[in-house]
Amino acid sequence: MATSSYEFHTVHIQSNEEDANNFVGRLIYPLKDIVQVSVLMADMNTFNMTSKTPDLYLSIEELQSQFNQIAGNVQSNVIGLPYNLASIKNPLAVFPVNIPIGGERTRYLQNDYSTQTQFITPIRKLERLTCKIYDINGDLASLNDHTLISLRFTCLRSNLCPEPPKRKKR
């Protein structure tokens, strides 16, 4: 049986109630040689947000890629970026804010749309995830309660699960 040259890791990051829009998740076991990441799930409390926004933008500092861009109505004083989103650099994902009647949370699930981001040059080592969630104005979103994000990483080499030793032939 052939062994895969990739390893897949799932990481769940949860904020505390006070910092639901700006938090750092520290990995217990750092990941190495990351070539792809995708958002599996995101869950955030958007009930009673102070600013009404149709979308939320997830930015993770350590996972920024030139392959993720924002485009839109450009003002003459800012070259290349929509004026209200200039503070957001290379978002990992955009979540439409959809609150069902009687609900308080906005949820994104992997099957909603693809959020895969590839890294041509692998990320050598990842020890933390600095997460920020922005609103349509480019400001940190005013989220209530806690935020939960699940990410799926594809790595090139053994991280936590080294290959078992090969048996000697008799």
BELCOR-V672797 format. One line per field, one symbol per residue. phi: phi as a letter, one per 40 degrees, with the letter a starting at -180 (. if undefined). psi: psi as a letter, one per 40 degrees, with the letter a starting at -180 (. if undefined). A space follows every 10 residues. Layout:
BEGIN
phi->???
psi->???
END
This chain:
BEGIN
phi->.ccccbbbbb bbbbccccbc baabbbccbd bbfcbaaacc aaaacbcgcc bcacbbbcbb dcbcbccbbb bicbcccbcg bddcbcccbf ccabbccbbc dgcbbbbbbd ccacbcbbbc cdccabbabc bbbbcccgcc cccbgbbbbb bbbbbcbcbc bccccccccc
psi->hiiieiihhh hhhhiiddfe egihhhhdhi iifheiiihd iihihehfid hhhdiihhhh defhieehih iahhidehhe iideedehhg idihhhhhhi heieihhhid edihfhhihd hihdhheihh hhhiaeeeih igiiaihhhh ihhhidihcd giiiiiihi.
END
